[in-house]
């Protein structure tokens, strides 16, 4: 995998009956096809950070995340591909009490471990102070010098990478839709769009604090908004309706969606279309940010809850 290349993803048309009434044209940019495990926005966010780590002569990457973090796995895989050692500071010290059991039941951490990542499991209380100078110093004493990647991967270099998601061919779209986690992806998109276009973000978690997070990486643009109606209760929350929607969408289009980010976004876009929230004849591009690897872990979570639903 060449992290120095200018990868361009295809725009796949979405054909659904509900789009015909008002002549909507809907496409999805298949960033999820960049790589099975370093896909979508994770590739974009890591690209220039890996370059900076090499320029700094760092040999180790250290980052943070939860037990099912796409970012944790992407960092482990990208690190191995680029000859870095990797360390994951994982929220939840109970996960480290029996590592073999954790790896047996958690496909995300297992894959990261198989790609050479070492884990530092810490309590949720300590995790809140993970970026404190005292904590980082202790990690440095234990592991030596490292290049720090923030939780979720968002920083100025990550935003620079996400500015390469769109190409000049995408200027034909009226709306660009993106799911929102830490805000880096949508900030990169906002920075790169053609002026008449509008960016709509669909946060996967509650709270309007994301507005400020995004603004710090943007250049004062006003042609964007966040729609907070489709988080399904917050980060990692879901409903049976969402699971059924994801499965039905895949049957209708062959396109897989994850329940944390892209599933909620797509649900929101199509619901807004049903409500005529877009002008008639709008041409809409949806960014598929990847995250498909997390479906296995999510299904394991559903199984533990004895749920009757499953993502196909």
C-alpha positions in Angstrom: 0.0 0.0 0.0 1.5 3.3 -1.1 0.9 6.1 1.4 2.5 8.6 -0.9 0.0 8.0 -3.7 -2.9 10.2 -4.7 -5.7 7.6 -4.3 -9.0 8.4 -6.0 -12.1 6.4 -5.1 -14.9 5.7 -7.5 -18.3 7.3 -7.2 -20.9 4.6 -7.3 -24.5 5.6 -8.3 -27.3 4.6 -5.8 -30.5 3.6 -7.5 -33.6 3.5 -5.2 -37.3 4.1 -5.9 -37.5 7.0 -3.5 -35.0 9.0 -5.5 -37.1 9.2 -8.7 -40.0 11.3 -7.5 -38.0 14.5 -7.2 -35.3 13.6 -9.7 -32.5 13.2 -7.0 -29.2 11.9 -8.1 -27.4 10.1 -5.4 -23.8 8.8 -5.5 -21.5 7.3 -2.9 -17.7 7.7 -2.9 -16.3 4.2 -2.1 -13.5 5.2 0.2 -14.1 1.9 2.0 -12.5 0.1 -0.9 -9.0 1.7 -0.4 -7.9 -1.1 1.8 -9.7 -3.8 3.9 -8.3 -2.5 7.2 -6.9 0.9 6.5 -9.9 2.2 4.6 -11.7 5.4 4.1 -10.8 8.3 6.3 -8.3 6.3 8.3 -6.0 6.1 5.3 -6.5 9.8 4.7 -5.8 10.7 8.3 -2.7 8.6 8.6 -1.0 9.5 5.3 0.7 12.7 6.3 1.2 11.7 9.9 3.2 8.7 8.8 5.2 11.0 6.5 5.9 13.3 9.5 6.9 10.4 11.7 9.4 9.3 9.2 10.8 12.8 8.8 11.1 13.0 12.6 12.9 9.6 12.5 10.4 8.1 14.9 10.2 4.4 14.8 7.2 3.9 17.0 3.6 5.2 16.7 1.4 5.5 19.8 -2.3 6.2 19.8 -5.5 5.8 21.8 -8.9 4.2 21.4 -11.6 2.0 22.7 -11.8 -1.7 22.3 -13.5 -1.6 18.9 -11.7 1.4 17.5 -11.2 1.5 13.7 -8.4 3.9 14.3 -6.5 1.5 16.6 -6.6 -1.3 14.0 -5.8 1.0 11.1 -2.8 2.4 12.9 -1.5 -1.2 13.7 -1.9 -2.3 10.1 -0.4 0.9 8.6 2.4 0.8 11.1 3.3 -2.7 10.0 3.1 -1.8 6.3 5.4 1.2 6.9 7.8 -0.6 9.3 6.8 1.2 12.5 6.3 -0.3 15.9 2.8 0.5 17.3 1.4 0.9 20.7 -2.3 1.2 21.5 -3.5 2.8 24.7 -6.8 1.1 25.2 -9.7 2.4 27.4 -10.7 -0.3 29.9 -8.1 -1.9 32.2 -10.3 -4.9 32.6 -9.5 -5.9 29.1 -5.9 -6.5 30.0 -6.6 -8.8 32.9 -6.9 -11.8 30.6 -5.5 -10.8 27.2 -6.0 -14.2 25.6 -9.7 -14.0 26.4 -9.9 -10.4 25.2 -8.3 -11.3 21.9 -10.5 -14.4 21.5 -13.7 -12.3 21.8 -12.6 -9.0 20.2 -11.8 -9.2 16.5 -10.6 -5.6 16.3 -7.9 -5.9 19.0 -7.1 -9.4 17.8 -6.3 -8.1 14.3 -4.3 -5.2 15.7 -2.3 -7.6 17.9 -1.7 -9.9 14.9 -0.2 -6.8 13.1 2.3 -6.3 15.9 0.6 -3.7 18.1 1.4 -3.7 21.8 -1.4 -2.7 24.2 -1.4 -0.4 27.3 -4.8 -1.0 29.0 -5.8 1.8 31.4 -8.9 2.6 33.4 -11.6 4.8 32.1 -10.7 7.4 34.7 -7.0 7.5 33.6 -8.1 7.5 30.0 -9.7 10.9 30.5 -6.3 12.3 31.3 -4.5 10.4 28.5 -3.0 13.5 26.9 -1.6 14.9 30.1 2.2 15.6 30.1 2.7 13.4 33.2 0.9 10.4 31.6 2.7 10.8 28.3 6.0 11.0 30.1 5.4 7.7 31.9 4.6 6.1 28.5 7.8 7.5 27.1 9.9 6.1 30.0 8.3 2.7 29.4 8.3 2.5 25.6 10.9 5.1 24.5 10.4 7.9 22.0 7.3 7.7 19.9 5.1 9.7 17.5 1.7 10.5 19.1 -1.5 10.1 17.1 -4.6 11.5 18.9 -7.7 9.4 19.5 -9.6 9.0 16.3 -6.5 10.3 14.4 -7.7 13.9 13.9 -5.0 16.6 13.8 -3.9 19.2 11.3 -2.1 16.6 9.2 -5.1 14.3 9.3 -7.3 17.2 8.0 -4.7 17.8 5.2 -5.1 14.1 4.1 -8.9 14.4 4.2 -8.7 17.4 1.8 -7.7 14.9 -0.8 -10.9 12.9 -0.6 -12.7 15.0 -3.3 -11.4 15.6 -6.8 -12.2 18.2 -9.4 -14.7 15.8 -10.9 -16.8 16.1 -7.7 -17.4 19.8 -8.3 -20.6 18.7 -10.2 -22.3 17.8 -6.9 -24.6 20.2 -5.1 -24.2 18.5 -1.7 -21.5 16.5 0.0 -22.5 14.4 2.9 -20.2 13.0 5.5 -20.5 11.2 8.9 -18.8 12.9 11.8 -16.8 11.4 14.6 -13.9 13.6 15.7 -14.5 16.2 12.9 -11.3 15.8 11.0 -12.8 14.2 7.9 -15.6 16.8 7.4 -13.1 19.6 8.1 -10.9 18.4 5.2 -13.9 18.1 2.9 -15.1 21.7 3.9 -11.6 23.0 3.1 -11.6 21.4 -0.4 -15.1 22.0 -1.8 -16.0 24.3 -4.6 -17.7 27.4 -3.3 -21.3 26.8 -4.4 -21.4 23.4 -2.8 -22.7 22.6 0.6 -21.4 20.1 3.1 -23.7 18.3 5.5 -22.4 16.4 8.4 -24.1 13.6 10.3 -22.6 13.3 13.8 -22.5 9.8 15.3 -22.6 11.2 18.8 -24.5 13.7 20.9 -23.4 17.3 21.5 -22.9 20.5 19.6 -19.3 20.7 20.8 -18.4 19.2 17.4 -19.0 22.5 15.8 -16.1 24.1 17.6 -13.9 21.1 16.9 -14.6 21.4 13.2 -14.2 25.2 13.1 -10.6 25.0 14.5 -9.5 23.2 11.4 -11.5 25.2 8.8 -10.9 28.6 7.3 -14.0 30.4 8.3 -16.3 28.8 5.6 -20.0 29.0 6.1 -21.2 26.5 3.5 -21.6 23.6 5.9 -24.0 22.4 8.6 -24.4 19.5 11.0 -27.6 17.5 11.3 -28.0 16.1 14.8 -31.2 14.1 14.3 -29.7 10.8 13.4 -27.2 9.7 16.1 -29.7 7.1 17.4 -29.0 8.0 21.0 -25.3 8.7 20.9 -22.0 7.0 20.1 -22.3 3.3 19.7 -26.1 3.4 20.3 -28.4 1.8 17.8 -31.9 0.5 17.3 -33.4 -2.5 15.5 -34.7 -0.1 12.9 -31.1 1.0 12.1 -29.9 -2.6 11.8 -32.8 -3.5 9.5 -32.1 -0.4 7.4 -28.4 -1.3 7.0 -29.3 -4.9 5.9 -32.0 -3.7 3.5 -29.7 -1.1 2.0 -27.0 -3.7 1.3 -29.6 -6.0 -0.3 -30.8 -3.2 -2.5 -27.4 -1.7 -3.5 -24.7 -4.3 -2.5 -23.0 -1.5 -0.5 -22.1 -2.5 3.2 -22.6 0.1 5.9 -21.4 0.1 9.5 -23.8 0.8 12.5 -21.5 3.4 14.2 -21.0 6.0 11.4 -22.0 5.3 7.8 -25.3 3.5 8.6 -26.6 6.4 10.6 -25.5 8.9 7.9 -27.2 7.0 5.1 -30.3 6.6 7.1 -30.3 10.4 7.7 -29.7 11.3 4.0 -32.5 9.1 2.8 -34.9 10.3 5.5 -34.1 13.9 4.5 -34.8 13.0 0.9 -38.2 11.6 1.9 -38.9 14.8 3.8 -37.9 16.9 0.7 -35.1 18.6 2.7 -33.1 18.8 -0.5 -34.2 20.9 -3.5 -35.6 18.9 -6.4 -33.0 17.7 -8.8 -30.2 17.8 -6.3 -27.1 15.9 -7.0 -25.7 14.5 -3.8 -22.4 12.8 -3.0 -22.1 10.6 0.1 -18.6 9.8 1.5 -18.2 6.2 2.6 -15.6 6.5 5.3 -15.0 2.8 5.8 -15.4 1.1 9.2 -16.7 -2.2 7.8 -14.3 -4.2 9.8 -16.2 -3.2 12.9 -19.3 -5.1 11.9 -17.9 -8.4 13.3 -17.3 -7.0 16.7 -20.7 -5.2 16.7 -22.5 -8.5 15.9 -20.6 -10.1 18.8 -22.0 -7.4 21.0 -25.5 -8.1 19.7 -25.1 -11.8 20.4 -24.0 -11.1 24.0 -27.2 -9.2 24.4 -29.2 -12.1 23.0 -30.5 -9.7 20.3 -32.7 -11.0 17.5 -31.0 -8.8 14.9 -27.7 -9.1 13.2 -25.8 -7.1 10.5 -25.6 -9.3 7.4 
